[in-house]
Amino acid sequence: MAKNSDIYTPNIVVDATDYDEFMKENRRIINRYINTVLWLCIFTGPAIAVGIFYGVFNAASYSTCVVISASMIVVAFLHRQIIRVWPYARFAGLIAFLCMEVLLVQMTYNHIHVNITWFFVPFLSTLFCERKLFIISVTTNYIAMIISSYIISFYNADIISVYSTNMEFFANTLMGYTIETAVMTASGLAIMRIVSGYFADLIHKNCETRAYATQIHAQMDVLYSMSEVYDYVNLIDFKAMTELSIKDGEQAKPLSLGDHAHSLMNHHIKENVDKEHLEDFWDFTNLKTLKNRLYGKRFIYGEYINVKTGWFRAQYINIEEDEKGFPSLIVYTVQNINMDKRREENLIKISHTDVLTNVYNRRCLEYDLSVYKSKPLEDDFVIASVDINRLKHVNDTFGHAAGDELICAAANALSESLGDRGKVYRTGGDEFTLVIHTKDISAIDGEIKKNVSAWTGSYGGKLAISIGYAVHADNPEVGLEKLKVMADSLMYEDKNRYYQRNGYERRVKES
């Protein structure tokens, strides 16, 4: 809190603006109360008149009562006008206190002694909880007591019987008032410190309550907005050990961290989770381990398959942490992402598929080879390099439509021969790469040759390919890149034999 010399600074930390506003409002209220006191002081005159009537104030006169009451009417009226214009003014209180001090001096001058009333004005000033105002009030009160003591010392006949001189009485009274004022000042300051601390504590708690209410309101607004997007939105409170379903609009339900540490919602979702994903889903939604898994993270999520609705994403979002940094307030969401998954799979398929032949493309081959490089090759791994023979001759003789037909025929023959034992990749115009998993490559080679020789195109001519196989089992010490080079080399050897066998002239630029 910002320090203010006029206002006690409490030990507890509160918002300076809130505290200043509170003290300002306190001044307005106390000014109104003091004005009420001033109006009540009007009855001082009638009270003194009663005392005169019963012989309590023998030296006073009824005219004094009238003057006192009339004076207080004027003072109360003027003070009321002041606080109407300046309701938060400190000087309004000071004026009221000064008028009360003058009233006490006036009563003393008229032989009316009520000593306890000297403590009344400083007591009222403590209500402001402002040190400067209190010190001024105590000082003016002390001066008024000195003046009153001096007045009494010259007309009180009983003084001579106890004190040798009037000044001795005055000095003795002054000493007593000084001690009383010192005690009153210390007590007042202590009281104001206690009261201001109490005020600060109330303000602090009020600020916390308002801040928490604002935070909760904002969080609930966000949660209700999220409920329009997600299929399920639950608020998990580890402090209160409750779970609130935003979608259902039900009351918060208690969380159980017993043997089945999962929310009721997850028990419901579990019924339709695919068997292959069920164990992972159950581990992910385990509330016993959730706080540790979410520690230091903003969110965690998992994607699973619902046998009825397809893919869905379960997500825990950390929105509040305890003093140790562990999540204490978590939003749990479930959203169907089946369309997104299908779209994602379709995009991946498009990016990994050759447009003309519908087999895999070079991008897919590079990705798959990077996966193979990340771990040891299996014994049944085979990589093959394939090239269509005399494609340029077909393009030049029959046109590119015939050439495209030949390329598609090669892709179909290779795919049909491999089946689920491998993949076919088109890596260039008439170039293909095969990744095969088999321990009998000769059988697959026979199927490829059979399917290739059986093809007849619309434009005439036959399909012929050259192929080279690099078998990992035959070259266990060779890495993937070297196997690929070996397959290319064997393919070119096969191509040379084809051209020599058929008496074709091999063009350097022909693939």
C-alpha positions in Angstrom: 0.0 0.0 0.0 1.2 3.5 -0.8 2.3 5.3 2.4 0.3 8.4 3.6 1.4 10.5 6.5 -2.2 11.3 7.4 -3.4 7.8 7.4 -2.1 4.8 9.4 -0.3 2.3 7.1 -1.4 -1.1 8.2 1.0 -4.1 8.3 -1.2 -6.1 6.0 -0.8 -5.5 2.3 -3.9 -4.1 0.6 -4.7 -2.3 -2.6 -3.8 1.4 -2.0 -6.8 2.6 -4.1 -9.2 0.5 -2.2 -7.8 1.5 1.2 -7.8 5.3 0.3 -11.4 5.0 -1.0 -12.4 3.3 2.2 -10.8 6.0 4.4 -12.4 8.7 2.3 -15.8 7.2 2.7 -15.1 6.8 6.4 -14.5 10.6 6.7 -17.8 11.2 5.0 -19.6 9.0 7.5 -17.8 10.3 10.6 -18.4 13.9 9.5 -22.1 13.1 9.5 -21.9 11.5 12.9 -20.1 14.5 14.3 -22.7 16.8 12.9 -25.3 14.8 14.8 -23.1 15.2 18.0 -23.1 19.0 17.4 -26.9 19.0 17.2 -27.0 17.0 20.4 -24.7 19.5 22.1 -27.6 22.0 21.8 -29.1 20.1 24.8 -26.1 21.1 26.9 -27.9 24.4 27.7 -31.0 22.7 29.0 -28.9 20.2 30.9 -27.0 23.0 32.7 -30.3 24.7 33.4 -31.5 21.6 35.2 -28.2 21.6 37.2 -28.8 25.2 38.1 -32.3 24.5 39.2 -31.2 21.7 41.5 -28.3 23.7 42.9 -25.5 21.7 41.2 -24.2 24.8 39.3 -24.7 27.6 41.8 -22.4 30.0 40.1 -23.9 29.6 36.6 -26.9 31.6 35.2 -29.8 30.7 32.9 -28.6 33.2 30.4 -25.4 31.1 30.0 -27.6 28.1 29.1 -29.3 30.1 26.4 -25.9 31.4 25.0 -24.5 27.9 24.9 -27.5 26.3 23.1 -27.7 29.2 20.7 -24.0 28.9 19.9 -24.3 25.2 19.2 -27.3 25.7 16.9 -25.2 28.1 14.8 -22.2 25.8 14.9 -24.2 22.6 14.0 -26.0 24.5 11.1 -22.7 25.8 9.7 -21.0 22.4 10.0 -23.9 20.8 8.2 -23.5 23.2 5.3 -19.8 22.6 5.1 -20.2 18.8 4.9 -22.9 19.2 2.2 -20.4 21.0 0.0 -17.2 19.1 1.2 -18.5 15.8 2.6 -15.0 14.2 2.6 -13.1 17.2 4.1 -10.8 16.7 7.1 -11.2 20.4 8.1 -14.9 19.9 8.7 -14.0 17.6 11.5 -11.3 19.9 12.8 -13.8 22.8 12.9 -16.3 20.7 14.8 -13.7 19.7 17.4 -12.5 23.3 17.8 -16.0 24.5 18.4 -16.5 21.7 21.1 -13.2 22.8 22.8 -14.5 26.4 22.8 -17.8 25.2 24.3 -15.8 23.5 27.1 -13.8 26.6 27.8 -17.0 28.6 27.9 -18.5 26.2 30.4 -15.4 26.5 32.6 -15.5 30.3 32.4 -19.1 30.1 33.6 -18.2 27.9 36.6 -19.4 24.6 35.0 -16.9 21.9 35.6 -17.4 18.5 33.9 -13.8 17.2 33.7 -14.6 13.9 31.9 -15.8 15.9 28.8 -12.2 16.9 28.1 -11.6 13.3 26.8 -14.7 13.4 24.6 -13.2 15.4 21.7 -10.0 13.4 21.3 -12.0 10.2 21.5 -14.2 11.4 18.6 -11.1 12.3 16.5 -9.9 8.7 16.7 -12.9 7.6 14.6 -11.2 9.2 11.6 -8.2 6.9 12.0 -6.0 9.7 10.8 -2.9 10.5 12.8 -2.5 14.2 11.9 -6.1 15.0 12.6 -5.8 13.2 16.0 -2.6 15.0 17.0 -4.2 18.4 16.1 -7.3 17.5 18.1 -5.2 16.4 21.1 -3.1 19.6 20.9 -6.1 21.9 20.8 -7.7 20.0 23.6 -4.5 20.4 25.7 -4.5 24.1 25.0 -8.1 24.4 26.0 -7.5 22.5 29.3 -4.6 24.9 30.1 -6.8 27.9 29.5 -9.6 26.4 31.6 -7.1 25.6 34.4 -5.8 29.1 34.3 -9.3 30.5 34.5 -10.2 28.2 37.4 -7.1 29.1 39.4 -8.3 32.7 39.8 -11.9 32.3 40.9 -12.0 29.0 42.8 -12.0 30.0 46.5 -11.2 26.5 47.7 -7.8 26.7 46.1 -6.3 28.9 48.9 -7.1 26.2 51.5 -5.0 23.6 49.7 -2.4 25.6 47.7 -0.4 28.5 48.9 -0.9 30.4 45.6 -3.1 30.3 42.6 -0.1 29.6 40.3 0.8 26.6 42.5 -2.7 25.2 41.7 -2.3 26.0 38.1 1.1 24.3 37.9 -0.2 21.2 39.7 -3.3 21.0 37.4 -1.1 21.6 34.3 1.1 18.7 35.3 -1.9 16.4 35.7 -3.4 17.4 32.4 0.0 16.9 30.7 0.2 13.4 32.0 -3.4 12.6 31.1 -2.8 14.1 27.6 0.3 11.9 27.1 -1.6 8.8 28.1 -4.5 9.8 26.0 -2.3 10.4 23.0 -0.5 7.0 23.3 -3.8 5.2 23.8 -5.4 7.0 20.9 -2.5 6.2 18.5 -2.6 2.5 19.6 -6.4 2.3 19.2 -6.1 3.9 15.7 -3.4 1.4 14.7 -5.5 -1.5 15.8 -8.7 -0.2 14.1 -6.9 0.7 10.9 -5.3 -2.8 10.9 -8.8 -4.2 11.3 -10.1 -2.0 8.5 -7.2 -3.1 6.3 -7.9 -6.8 7.0 -11.5 -6.3 6.1 -10.5 -4.5 2.9 -8.0 -7.2 2.1 -10.5 -10.0 2.5 -13.1 -8.0 0.5 -10.6 -7.5 -2.3 -9.7 -11.2 -2.3 -13.4 -12.1 -2.3 -14.1 -9.7 -5.2 -11.0 -10.9 -7.1 -11.9 -14.5 -6.6 -15.5 -13.8 -7.6 -14.3 -12.0 -10.7 -11.9 -14.8 -11.5 -14.6 -17.4 -11.1 -17.0 -15.4 -13.2 -14.5 -15.0 -16.0 -13.6 -18.7 -15.8 -17.2 -19.7 -15.9 -17.8 -17.5 -19.0 -14.8 -19.1 -20.7 -16.1 -22.6 -19.7 -19.6 -21.8 -21.0 -18.0 -20.6 -24.3 -16.0 -23.8 -24.4 -19.1 -25.9 -23.9 -20.4 -24.6 -27.2 -17.3 -26.0 -29.0 -16.5 -29.2 -27.0 -18.6 -32.3 -26.5 -17.8 -32.4 -22.8 -16.4 -29.6 -20.5 -15.7 -30.4 -16.8 -14.2 -28.3 -14.1 -12.0 -30.4 -11.8 -11.2 -28.8 -8.4 -8.6 -30.6 -6.4 -8.9 -28.2 -3.5 -12.6 -28.9 -3.0 -12.3 -32.4 -4.5 -15.2 -31.9 -6.8 -16.0 -32.1 -10.5 -18.5 -29.9 -12.2 -20.0 -30.7 -15.6 -20.6 -27.5 -17.6 -22.6 -29.2 -20.3 -25.1 -30.9 -18.0 -25.6 -27.9 -15.7 -25.6 -30.2 -12.7 -24.2 -29.5 -9.2 -20.6 -30.3 -8.6 -20.0 -33.9 -7.7 -17.3 -35.3 -5.3 -14.1 -36.7 -6.8 -12.9 -40.1 -5.6 -9.3 -41.1 -5.7 -9.9 -44.6 -4.6 -9.3 -47.8 -6.6 -11.2 -46.3 -9.6 -9.7 -42.8 -9.8 -11.7 -41.6 -12.7 -14.6 -39.2 -13.0 -18.1 -40.4 -13.8 -17.8 -38.8 -17.2 -14.8 -41.0 -18.1 -16.6 -44.1 -16.9 -19.3 -43.2 -19.4 -16.9 -42.5 -22.2 -14.9 -45.7 -21.5 -17.9 -47.9 -22.6 -17.3 -46.9 -26.3 -13.5 -46.6 -26.5 -11.9 -48.9 -29.0 -10.2 -51.9 -27.3 -6.8 -51.0 -28.7 -7.0 -47.6 -27.2 -8.8 -48.4 -24.0 -5.7 -49.0 -21.8 -4.1 -45.8 -22.9 -7.3 -43.8 -22.4 -7.7 -45.2 -18.9 -4.1 -44.4 -18.0 -4.4 -40.9 -19.4 -7.6 -40.1 -17.4 -6.3 -41.5 -14.1 -6.8 -38.7 -11.6 -4.3 -40.2 -9.2 -1.4 -39.4 -11.6 -2.9 -36.4 -13.3 -1.4 -33.7 -11.1 2.1 -35.1 -11.6 1.7 -35.4 -15.3 0.3 -31.9 -15.6 2.9 -30.3 -13.3 4.8 -27.5 -15.1 2.6 -27.8 -18.2 -0.3 -25.8 -19.5 -2.1 -28.8 -21.0 -1.8 -32.4 -22.0 -4.0 -34.4 -24.4 -4.5 -37.8 -25.9 -6.4 -38.9 -29.1 -8.4 -42.1 -29.1 -11.1 -43.9 -31.1 -14.8 -44.1 -30.1 -16.3 -47.2 -31.8 -19.5 -45.2 -32.4 -18.4 -41.7 -33.3 -14.7 -42.1 -34.4 -11.7 -40.2 -33.2 -11.9 -37.9 -30.1 -9.4 -35.8 -28.2 -9.3 -35.8 -24.4 -7.5 -32.8 -22.9 -6.6 -31.5 -19.4 -5.9 -27.7 -19.2 -4.1 -26.4 -16.1 -5.8 -23.1 -15.1 -4.7 -22.7 -11.5 -1.9 -24.0 -9.3 -1.3 -24.5 -5.6 1.6 -23.0 -3.6 3.8 -25.9 -4.7 3.1 -25.5 -8.4 0.8 -28.5 -8.7 -2.4 -28.0 -10.7 -5.4 -27.4 -8.3 -8.0 -26.3 -10.8 -8.2 -28.1 -14.2 -10.6 -28.0 -17.2 -11.2 -31.4 -18.8 -12.5 -31.3 -22.3 -13.5 -34.0 -24.8 -14.0 -33.2 -28.5 -14.9 -35.3 -31.5 -12.1 -34.8 -34.0 -13.1 -37.5 -36.5 -13.6 -35.1 -39.3 -10.3 -33.4 -38.6 -8.6 -36.8 -38.5 -10.1 -37.9 -41.7 -9.1 -34.6 -43.3 -5.6 -34.9 -41.9 -5.3 -38.5 -43.2 -6.6 -37.4 -46.5 -4.1 -34.5 -46.7 -1.3 -36.8 -45.8 -2.4 -39.3 -48.3 -2.6 -36.7 -51.0 0.9 -35.3 -50.1 2.3 -38.9 -50.2 0.5 -40.1 -53.3 1.6 -39.9 -56.9 -1.2 -38.2 -58.9 -0.9 -40.2 -62.1 -0.4 -43.7 -60.7 -2.0 -43.5 -57.3 1.0 -45.2 -55.7 3.3 -43.6 -53.1 5.5 -40.7 -54.2 9.1 -39.6 -53.5 8.1 -37.6 -50.4 6.6 -40.7 -48.9 9.6 -42.7 -49.7 11.9 -40.2 -48.0 9.8 -40.2 -44.9 9.6 -44.0 -44.8 13.3 -44.4 -45.3 14.0 -41.9 -42.4 11.9 -44.2 -40.2 13.9 -47.3 -41.3 17.1 -45.4 -40.6 16.1 -44.7 -37.1 16.2 -48.4 -36.1 18.0 -51.6 -37.2 16.7 -53.2 -40.4 14.8 -56.4 -40.1 16.1 -59.6 -41.8 13.2 -59.6 -44.3 13.9 -56.1 -45.6 14.4 -55.7 -49.3 14.7 -52.6 -51.4 14.3 -52.7 -55.2 14.9 -50.2 -58.0 12.6 -50.4 -61.0 12.7 -48.6 -64.4 10.4 -48.9 -67.4 12.2 -49.9 -70.6 11.8 -47.9 -73.8 9.4 -45.3 -72.4 10.9 -42.5 -74.5 10.4 -44.6 -77.6 6.7 -45.1 -76.7 6.3 -41.4 -76.0 7.9 -40.4 -79.3 6.0 -43.1 -81.4 2.5 -43.2 -79.8 2.4 -39.9 -77.8 2.5 -39.1 -74.1 -0.9 -40.7 -73.5 0.6 -44.0 -74.4 3.5 -43.3 -72.2 1.2 -42.4 -69.2 -0.6 -45.7 -69.9 2.6 -47.6 -69.7 3.6 -45.9 -66.4 0.2 -46.7 -64.8 0.5 -50.3 -66.1 3.9 -50.7 -64.4 2.5 -49.2 -61.1 -0.5 -51.5 -61.2 1.6 -54.6 -61.9 4.0 -53.8 -59.1 1.3 -53.0 -56.6 -0.7 -56.2 -57.4 2.5 -58.3 -57.1 3.5 -56.9 -53.7 0.0 -56.8 -52.1 0.4 -56.2 -48.4 4.1 -57.3 -48.4 5.5 -53.9 -49.4 5.0 -50.5 -50.9 5.4 -49.1 -54.4 6.9 -45.6 -54.8 7.1 -43.6 -58.1 10.2 -41.6 -57.7 10.6 -40.2 -61.3 9.1 -40.2 -64.7 9.6 -43.9 -65.3 11.4 -44.8 -62.1 9.9 -46.7 -59.1 11.3 -47.9 -55.8 10.0 -50.9 -53.9 10.3 -51.5 -50.2 9.4 -55.2 -49.5 9.3 -57.4 -46.5 9.8 -61.0 -47.6 12.3 -63.9 -47.2 11.4 -65.2 -50.6 12.2 -62.4 -53.1 12.3 -64.9 -56.0 8.6 -65.6 -55.6 7.7 -61.9 -55.7 10.0 -61.4 -58.7 8.1 -64.2 -60.5 4.8 -62.5 -59.8 6.1 -59.2 -61.0 7.4 -60.7 -64.3 4.1 -62.6 -64.8 1.9 -59.5 -64.3 4.2 -57.3 -66.4 4.2 -59.8 -69.4 0.4 -60.3 -69.2 -0.3 -56.6 -69.8 -1.5 -55.3 -73.2 -2.0 -51.6 -73.8 -4.6 -49.7 -75.8 -1.9 -48.2 -78.0 -0.2 -51.5 -78.7 3.2 -52.7 -77.6 4.3 -54.5 -74.5 5.3 -53.4 -71.0 8.9 -54.2 -70.1 10.7 -53.2 -66.9 14.2 -53.6 -65.5 14.6 -54.3 -61.8 17.3 -54.7 -59.2 16.9 -56.2 -55.7 19.1 -55.5 -52.7 18.4 -58.0 -49.9 19.4 -57.0 -46.4 19.7 -60.7 -45.3 22.4 -61.2 -48.0 24.2 -58.0 -47.0 23.7 -57.7 -43.2 26.7 -55.4 -42.8 25.5 -52.9 -45.4 23.4 -49.8 -44.4 20.2 -48.6 -46.0 21.8 -46.0 -48.3 24.3 -48.6 -49.6 21.5 -51.1 -50.2 19.7 -48.5 -52.3 22.8 -47.9 -54.4 23.2 -51.6 -54.9 19.6 -51.9 -56.1 20.1 -49.1 -58.6 23.3 -50.8 -59.9 21.6 -54.1 -60.3 18.7 -52.4 -62.1 21.0 -50.8 -64.6 22.7 -54.2 -65.2 19.3 -55.7 -65.9 18.4 -52.9 -68.2 21.6 -53.4 -70.2 20.9 -57.1 -70.6 17.4 -56.2 -71.8 18.7 -53.9 -74.6 21.4 -56.3 -75.6 19.0 -59.3 -75.7 16.5 -57.5 -77.9 19.0 -55.7 -80.1 17.8 -52.2 -79.1 20.0 -49.3 -79.2 20.4 -47.8 -75.7 20.1 -44.0 -75.8 22.2 -42.2 -73.2 19.4 -39.9 -72.1 16.7 -42.6 -72.1 15.6 -43.8 -68.7 
